Amino acid sequence: MGLVTTRYAVRSIGRNVRRTILSVLGIAVGCALALTMESINRGRDELFARMGSESGVGHLRVVPANWDAQRDVRLRLADWRFDLEAARHLPGVVVATPRARAQVLLAMGTHTVPVELTGVDPVTEPQAYRFIRNVTHGRYLRTGDHGVMVVGKAVAERLDATLGDEILATSVGRGGRIESTMLEIVGVVATGSDEIDAGISQVTLGDIEQLTGRSGAGEVSVIVSNWRRADALREVLAARVAHGDEVLTWDQLAPEMRGHLEQDKATSRFVGIIIIVIVILGVASAQLAAVLDRRRELAVLAALGMGRWRLARIMIEEALILGLLGGALGLAIGLPVVSYLAHNGLDFRALLGADWTFEGAIFEPVIYGDFGPWIISYVLAIALGATLVASLYPAWFTVRTDPATALRAAP
């Protein structure tokens, strides 16, 4: 009997070609719109994760225990070399780099600037912090450098300093002692954002140790190849780091960025739900019209012995067939659009400029869509799920229809 109802559903769809075409087209357009929005949402997630992590946050960061509660730059890792090796041997790691930070007052003549001075590994830092990859004036730090620094353009301007100038760096060391050293500017970085430039002041790890009197690194920043696995990799790395250290993910390090992303996603989900509701209403109205148009036909089938629930099954199977056809057409419409977005993106540079700064991170305002195997299952889930829900009321109406009353009704 199952095959009979399926064959009957197929034949019923083919009898009213105009209604079938309109239903399939409505489902297809809805699926294509939902697919496009989902692709953009996924691409935007990747954009925030990538730009945030490469802006100094990292996908993962090894920090001293309870660092998140205080965020004290004076804290140091229990065994930073051990943690660094553990991070570098983690599957999927692109780069792991150590850093040590200190609150420092830079001075040249009568000009002073308070900064967060960062001690880095000159070899691995450029792979993890994209803003210092292209030094606009001078050079970047080199292995073995001592007594030199790289600063952002905004820092140099506030100090009225240029390449080769020596800057007095003063910090509070252990026991409250005031420690000072002279640092020569060998490189100036200009990102185009004063906010970012003002946060760039880097020296080697050896220089930050000498200035602060605190040995070792205060963090190990980790960039991974697949940001979606950050939570899983955090669990693995947390079991490998030295006792007294812990691992945080990028959204724990920058909760304001995660909050903004979740807000955007909630808005997009709301719009996506509206699209799906429109698809459901369109299919439901078409199916209900089909039921009303075929009341006598369905009554005859009931009179010949077909149970009411099998009649309802016909309506559900008709809707699912429409869903399959609409989903296939939706893929045909949506795939070229999503492919274009994946390769060219949505370019907002004309509105926002070449770069857009948010929460201390610079974003190139071009959002690329996500393109992958998930597309097929996503479209089919939308098409079949929407049509299944849309078929429930027409099926219920069919079950509730009295055959005798339907047969007495005028054709």
VOPA-176775 format. One record per residue (C-alpha): residue in three letters; x, y, z; residue number from 0. Coordinates in Angstrom, 1 decimal. Layout:
N
    r      c1      c2      c3    k
  Ala       X       Y       Z  NUM
...
END
This chain:
411
    r      c1      c2      c3    k
  Met     0.0     0.0     0.0    0
  Gly     3.0     2.3     0.6    1
  Leu     4.0     2.1    -3.0    2
  Val     0.4     2.7    -4.1    3
  Thr     0.2     6.0    -2.1    4
  Thr     3.5     7.1    -3.5    5
  Arg     2.5     6.4    -7.1    6
  Tyr    -0.8     8.2    -6.5    7
  Ala     1.0    11.2    -5.0    8
  Val     3.4    11.4    -8.0    9
  Arg     0.4    11.3   -10.5   10
  Ser    -1.5    13.9    -8.5   11
  Ile     1.4    16.3    -8.7   12
  Gly     1.6    15.9   -12.5   13
  Arg    -2.0    16.6   -13.0   14
  Asn    -1.9    20.2   -12.1   15
  Val     1.3    21.4   -13.7   16
  Arg     0.8    25.1   -13.1   17
  Arg     0.3    24.7    -9.4   18
  Thr     3.2    22.3    -9.1   19
  Ile     5.5    24.7   -10.9   20
  Leu     4.6    27.6    -8.7   21
  Ser     5.0    25.5    -5.6   22
  Val     8.4    24.2    -6.6   23
  Leu     9.5    27.6    -7.7   24
  Gly     8.5    29.1    -4.3   25
  Ile    10.4    26.4    -2.4   26
  Ala    13.4    26.9    -4.6   27
  Val    13.6    30.6    -4.2   28
  Gly    13.2    30.3    -0.4   29
  Cys    15.9    27.6    -0.3   30
  Ala    18.3    29.7    -2.4   31
  Leu    17.8    32.7    -0.1   32
  Ala    18.2    30.7     3.0   33
  Leu    21.4    29.1     1.5   34
  Thr    22.9    32.4     0.6   35
  Met    22.3    33.8     4.1   36
  Glu    23.7    30.7     5.8   37
  Ser    26.8    30.9     3.5   38
  Ile    27.4    34.6     4.4   39
  Asn    26.8    33.8     8.1   40
  Arg    29.4    31.1     8.1   41
  Gly    31.8    33.2     6.2   42
  Arg    31.3    36.1     8.7   43
  Asp    32.0    33.7    11.6   44
  Glu    35.3    32.7     9.9   45
  Leu    36.2    36.4     9.2   46
  Phe    35.7    37.3    12.9   47
  Ala    37.6    34.3    14.1   48
  Arg    40.5    34.8    11.7   49
  Met    40.9    38.5    12.0   50
  Gly    40.5    38.5    15.8   51
  Ser    43.0    35.7    16.2   52
  Glu    45.6    37.2    13.9   53
  Ser    45.1    40.6    15.6   54
  Gly    47.1    39.3    18.6   55
  Val    44.3    37.3    20.3   56
  Gly    45.1    33.9    18.9   57
  His    42.7    31.0    18.5   58
  Leu    44.1    29.5    21.7   59
  Arg    46.3    31.1    24.4   60
  Val    48.2    29.4    27.2   61
  Val    48.1    31.7    30.3   62
  Pro    48.9    31.5    34.0   63
  Ala    46.2    30.1    36.1   64
  Asn    43.5    32.7    37.1   65
  Trp    44.9    35.1    34.6   66
  Asp    41.5    35.7    33.1   67
  Ala    40.2    37.1    36.4   68
  Gln    43.0    39.6    36.8   69
  Arg    44.5    40.0    33.3   70
  Asp    47.7    41.1    35.0   71
  Val    50.5    41.5    32.5   72
  Arg    53.0    40.9    35.3   73
  Leu    52.0    37.2    35.6   74
  Arg    54.3    34.7    34.0   75
  Leu    53.8    31.1    32.9   76
  Ala    55.0    28.3    35.2   77
  Asp    57.1    26.7    32.4   78
  Trp    56.7    28.6    29.2   79
  Arg    59.2    26.5    27.2   80
  Phe    57.3    23.3    28.1   81
  Asp    54.0    25.0    27.2   82
  Leu    55.4    26.2    23.9   83
  Glu    56.5    22.7    22.9   84
  Ala    53.2    21.2    23.9   85
  Ala    51.4    23.8    21.7   86
  Arg    53.6    23.3    18.7   87
  His    53.0    19.5    18.8   88
  Leu    49.2    20.0    18.9   89
  Pro    47.5    18.6    15.7   90
  Gly    46.4    21.4    13.3   91
  Val    48.6    24.1    14.8   92
  Val    49.9    26.7    12.3   93
  Val    52.1    28.6    14.7   94
  Ala    52.7    29.0    18.4   95
  Thr    54.6    32.0    19.7   96
  Pro    55.6    33.2    23.2   97
  Arg    55.0    36.7    24.5   98
  Ala    55.7    38.7    27.7   99
  Arg    54.0    42.1    28.4  100
  Ala    54.7    45.0    30.6  101
  Gln    53.2    48.4    31.3  102
  Val    55.9    50.9    30.3  103
  Leu    56.3    54.6    30.0  104
  Leu    58.2    55.6    26.8  105
  Ala    59.8    59.0    26.9  106
  Met    61.8    61.1    24.4  107
  Gly    62.6    64.7    25.4  108
  Thr    59.5    66.2    26.8  109
  His    57.2    63.7    25.1  110
  Thr    55.9    60.6    27.0  111
  Val    53.6    57.8    26.0  112
  Pro    52.3    55.0    28.2  113
  Val    52.2    51.7    26.3  114
  Glu    51.9    48.0    26.8  115
  Leu    55.4    46.8    25.7  116
  Thr    55.4    43.3    24.3  117
  Gly    58.4    41.0    24.3  118
  Val    58.2    38.6    21.3  119
  Asp    60.0    35.9    19.4  120
  Pro    61.0    37.7    16.1  121
  Val    60.8    34.5    14.1  122
  Thr    57.3    33.4    15.0  123
  Glu    55.6    36.6    15.9  124
  Pro    54.9    37.8    12.3  125
  Gln    53.0    34.6    11.6  126
  Ala    50.7    35.2    14.5  127
  Tyr    50.3    39.0    14.5  128
  Arg    49.6    40.2    11.0  129
  Phe    49.9    43.9    11.6  130
  Ile    53.7    43.7    11.9  131
  Arg    54.3    41.7     8.8  132
  Asn    54.9    44.8     6.7  133
  Val    57.0    47.4     8.5  134
  Thr    56.5    50.6     6.5  135
  His    59.7    52.2     7.7  136
  Gly    62.9    50.4     8.8  137
  Arg    62.8    46.7     9.6  138
  Tyr    61.3    44.3    12.0  139
  Leu    63.0    42.7    15.0  140
  Arg    65.7    40.0    14.4  141
  Thr    66.9    37.1    16.4  142
  Gly    69.7    38.3    18.6  143
  Asp    68.6    41.9    18.7  144
  His    69.2    43.8    21.9  145
  Gly    68.1    47.3    22.9  146
  Val    65.9    47.9    19.8  147
  Met    62.2    48.2    19.4  148
  Val    59.4    48.4    16.7  149
  Val    56.6    50.8    17.3  150
  Gly    53.3    51.8    15.7  151
  Lys    53.1    55.1    13.7  152
  Ala    50.9    56.7    16.3  153
  Val    53.4    55.9    19.1  154
  Ala    56.3    57.4    17.1  155
  Glu    54.3    60.5    16.3  156
  Arg    53.3    61.1    19.9  157
  Leu    57.0    60.8    20.9  158
  Asp    58.0    62.9    17.9  159
  Ala    60.5    60.2    17.1  160
  Thr    61.9    58.7    13.9  161
  Leu    64.1    55.7    13.0  162
  Gly    67.3    55.6    14.9  163
  Asp    66.0    57.7    17.8  164
  Glu    66.7    56.3    21.3  165
  Ile    63.7    56.1    23.6  166
  Leu    63.8    55.8    27.4  167
  Ala    61.5    52.9    28.6  168
  Thr    60.6    53.0    32.3  169
  Ser    58.7    50.2    34.1  170
  Val    58.0    49.0    37.7  171
  Gly    60.1    45.9    38.3  172
  Arg    60.1    43.4    41.1  173
  Gly    59.6    44.8    44.6  174
  Gly    58.4    48.0    43.2  175
  Arg    61.8    49.1    41.9  176
  Ile    61.8    51.6    39.0  177
  Glu    63.7    50.0    36.1  178
  Ser    64.7    51.9    32.9  179
  Thr    66.5    51.1    29.7  180
  Met    67.3    52.8    26.4  181
  Leu    65.7    51.3    23.2  182
  Glu    66.4    52.4    19.6  183
  Ile    63.6    52.5    17.1  184
  Val    64.4    50.3    14.2  185
  Gly    61.0    49.9    12.6  186
  Val    57.7    51.8    12.4  187
  Val    54.4    50.0    11.5  188
  Ala    51.5    51.9     9.9  189
  Thr    48.3    49.9     9.8  190
  Gly    46.0    52.9     8.8  191
  Ser    44.3    52.8    12.2  192
  Asp    45.6    55.0    15.0  193
  Glu    44.0    52.7    17.5  194
  Ile    46.0    49.7    16.3  195
  Asp    49.2    51.7    15.8  196
  Ala    49.0    53.0    19.4  197
  Gly    49.1    49.4    20.6  198
  Ile    52.2    48.3    18.8  199
  Ser    55.4    48.4    20.8  200
  Gln    57.5    45.3    20.6  201
  Val    61.0    44.2    21.7  202
  Thr    62.6    40.8    22.1  203
  Leu    61.8    38.6    25.0  204
  Gly    65.3    39.2    26.4  205
  Asp    64.8    42.9    26.5  206
  Ile    61.4    42.7    28.3  207
  Glu    63.0    40.3    30.9  208
  Gln    65.9    42.7    31.5  209
  Leu    63.5    45.7    31.9  210
  Thr    61.0    44.1    34.2  211
  Gly    63.2    41.6    36.1  212
  Arg    60.6    38.9    35.4  213
  Ser    62.0    36.0    33.4  214
  Gly    60.0    33.9    30.9  215
  Ala    56.9    34.5    28.9  216
  Gly    53.5    35.4    30.2  217
  Glu    51.6    33.7    27.4  218
  Val    51.8    31.4    24.4  219
  Ser    49.5    32.4    21.5  220
  Val    48.4    29.6    19.2  221
  Ile    47.0    29.9    15.7  222
  Val    45.2    26.7    14.3  223
  Ser    44.2    25.7    10.8  224
  Asn    40.6    25.1    11.6  225
  Trp    39.1    27.6    14.1  226
  Arg    36.0    25.6    14.5  227
  Arg    38.1    22.9    16.4  228
  Ala    39.4    25.5    18.9  229
  Asp    37.3    24.2    21.7  230
  Ala    38.3    20.6    21.1  231
  Leu    41.9    21.5    20.8  232
  Arg    41.7    23.5    24.0  233
  Glu    40.8    20.4    25.9  234
  Val    43.7    18.5    24.4  235
  Leu    46.2    21.3    25.1  236
  Ala    44.9    21.9    28.6  237
  Ala    45.9    18.4    29.5  238
  Arg    49.5    18.9    28.2  239
  Val    50.6    22.3    29.6  240
  Ala    52.6    22.7    32.8  241
  His    50.8    22.6    36.1  242
  Gly    49.7    26.1    37.1  243
  Asp    48.9    27.1    33.5  244
  Glu    45.6    27.0    31.6  245
  Val    44.3    27.4    28.1  246
  Leu    41.7    29.9    26.9  247
  Thr    40.0    30.1    23.5  248
  Trp    39.7    33.2    21.4  249
  Asp    36.1    33.9    22.4  250
  Gln    37.1    33.8    26.1  251
  Leu    39.9    36.2    25.4  252
  Ala    37.7    38.6    23.4  253
  Pro    34.1    38.1    24.8  254
  Glu    33.0    41.4    23.3  255
  Met    33.8    40.1    19.8  256
  Arg    31.9    36.9    20.5  257
  Gly    29.0    38.9    21.8  258
  His    28.8    41.0    18.6  259
  Leu    29.1    37.9    16.5  260
  Glu    26.3    36.2    18.4  261
  Gln    24.1    39.3    18.0  262
  Asp    24.6    39.3    14.2  263
  Lys    23.9    35.6    14.0  264
  Ala    20.7    36.0    16.0  265
  Thr    19.5    38.7    13.6  266
  Ser    20.4    36.5    10.6  267
  Arg    18.6    33.6    12.1  268
  Phe    15.5    35.7    12.6  269
  Val    15.5    36.7     8.9  270
  Gly    16.1    33.1     7.9  271
  Ile    13.1    31.9    10.0  272
  Ile    11.0    34.5     8.2  273
  Ile    12.1    33.1     4.9  274
  Ile    11.3    29.5     6.0  275
  Val     7.9    30.6     7.3  276
  Ile     7.1    32.2     3.9  277
  Val     8.0    28.9     2.2  278
  Ile     5.9    26.9     4.6  279
  Leu     2.9    29.2     4.1  280
  Gly     3.2    29.1     0.3  281
  Val     3.4    25.3     0.3  282
  Ala     0.6    24.9     2.8  283
  Ser    -1.7    27.2     0.8  284
  Ala    -1.0    25.3    -2.4  285
  Gln    -1.6    21.9    -0.6  286
  Leu    -4.8    23.1     1.0  287
  Ala    -6.0    24.4    -2.3  288
  Ala    -5.3    21.0    -3.8  289
  Val    -7.3    19.3    -1.0  290
  Leu   -10.3    21.6    -1.4  291
  Asp   -10.1    21.1    -5.2  292
  Arg   -10.0    17.3    -4.8  293
  Arg   -12.5    16.7    -2.0  294
  Arg   -14.8    14.5    -4.1  295
  Glu   -11.8    12.6    -5.4  296
  Leu   -10.5    11.9    -1.9  297
  Ala   -14.1    11.0    -0.7  298
  Val   -14.3     8.4    -3.5  299
  Leu   -11.0     6.9    -2.4  300
  Ala   -12.2     6.8     1.1  301
  Ala   -15.5     5.1     0.0  302
  Leu   -13.4     2.5    -1.9  303
  Gly   -11.7     1.5     1.3  304
  Met    -8.7     3.7     1.6  305
  Gly    -8.1     4.7     5.2  306
  Arg    -8.1     8.3     6.3  307
  Trp    -4.5     8.1     7.4  308
  Arg    -3.4     6.7     4.0  309
  Leu    -5.2     9.7     2.5  310
  Ala    -3.2    11.9     4.8  311
  Arg    -0.1    10.1     3.8  312
  Ile    -0.8    11.0     0.2  313
  Met    -0.8    14.6     1.0  314
  Ile     2.4    14.4     3.0  315
  Glu     4.2    12.4     0.2  316
  Glu     3.0    15.0    -2.3  317
  Ala     4.5    17.8    -0.2  318
  Leu     7.8    15.8     0.2  319
  Ile     8.1    15.3    -3.5  320
  Leu     7.5    19.0    -4.0  321
  Gly    10.2    19.6    -1.4  322
  Leu    12.7    17.4    -3.3  323
  Leu    12.0    19.1    -6.6  324
  Gly    12.1    22.5    -4.9  325
  Gly    15.4    21.7    -3.1  326
  Ala    17.0    20.5    -6.3  327
  Leu    16.0    23.7    -8.1  328
  Gly    17.1    25.7    -5.1  329
  Leu    20.5    24.1    -5.3  330
  Ala    20.6    25.0    -9.0  331
  Ile    19.8    28.6    -8.3  332
  Gly    21.8    29.0    -5.1  333
  Leu    25.1    27.2    -5.9  334
  Pro    26.3    29.8    -8.5  335
  Val    25.4    32.6    -6.1  336
  Val    27.3    30.9    -3.2  337
  Ser    30.2    30.1    -5.4  338
  Tyr    30.5    33.7    -6.4  339
  Leu    30.4    34.8    -2.8  340
  Ala    33.0    32.3    -1.9  341
  His    35.4    33.6    -4.5  342
  Asn    34.6    37.3    -4.7  343
  Gly    32.7    38.1    -1.5  344
  Leu    30.5    41.0    -0.5  345
  Asp    32.6    44.1    -0.8  346
  Phe    31.7    46.9     1.6  347
  Arg    34.9    48.9     1.1  348
  Ala    33.1    51.7    -0.7  349
  Leu    31.0    52.2     2.4  350
  Leu    33.4    51.4     5.2  351
  Gly    36.8    52.2     3.7  352
  Ala    39.7    49.9     3.0  353
  Asp    39.8    48.7     6.6  354
  Trp    37.2    48.6     9.4  355
  Thr    38.3    48.6    13.1  356
  Phe    36.2    46.7    15.7  357
  Glu    37.3    46.1    19.3  358
  Gly    41.0    46.6    18.5  359
  Ala    41.0    44.4    15.4  360
  Ile    41.2    45.6    11.8  361
  Phe    38.8    43.9     9.4  362
  Glu    39.0    44.0     5.6  363
  Pro    35.3    44.8     4.9  364
  Val    34.9    42.0     2.4  365
  Ile    32.8    39.1     3.6  366
  Tyr    33.4    35.8     1.8  367
  Gly    30.7    33.1     1.8  368
  Asp    31.4    29.6     2.9  369
  Phe    31.2    26.9     0.3  370
  Gly    31.3    23.2     1.1  371
  Pro    29.6    19.8     1.3  372
  Trp    27.2    21.1     4.0  373
  Ile    25.3    22.9     1.3  374
  Ile    23.4    19.8     0.0  375
  Ser    22.3    18.6     3.4  376
  Tyr    21.3    22.1     4.4  377
  Val    19.1    22.8     1.4  378
  Leu    17.5    19.4     1.6  379
  Ala    16.8    19.9     5.3  380
  Ile    15.2    23.3     4.6  381
  Ala    13.1    22.0     1.7  382
  Leu    11.9    18.8     3.2  383
  Gly    11.4    20.2     6.7  384
  Ala     9.4    23.2     5.4  385
  Thr     7.2    21.1     3.1  386
  Leu     6.7    18.4     5.8  387
  Val     5.5    21.1     8.2  388
  Ala     3.4    22.7     5.5  389
  Ser     1.7    19.4     4.7  390
  Leu     0.5    18.8     8.3  391
  Tyr    -2.6    21.0     8.2  392
  Pro    -3.8    19.9     4.7  393
  Ala    -3.3    16.3     5.9  394
  Trp    -5.2    16.9     9.1  395
  Phe    -8.0    18.6     7.0  396
  Thr    -8.1    15.5     4.8  397
  Val    -8.5    13.3     7.8  398
  Arg   -11.3    15.4     9.2  399
  Thr   -13.3    15.6     6.0  400
  Asp   -16.4    13.4     6.0  401
  Pro   -16.7    11.4     2.7  402
  Ala   -20.5    11.5     2.6  403
  Thr   -20.5    15.3     3.0  404
  Ala   -17.8    15.7     0.4  405
  Leu   -19.7    13.5    -2.1  406
  Arg   -22.9    15.5    -1.6  407
  Ala   -21.1    18.8    -2.2  408
  Ala   -21.5    20.3    -5.7  409
  Pro   -18.5    19.7    -7.9  410
END
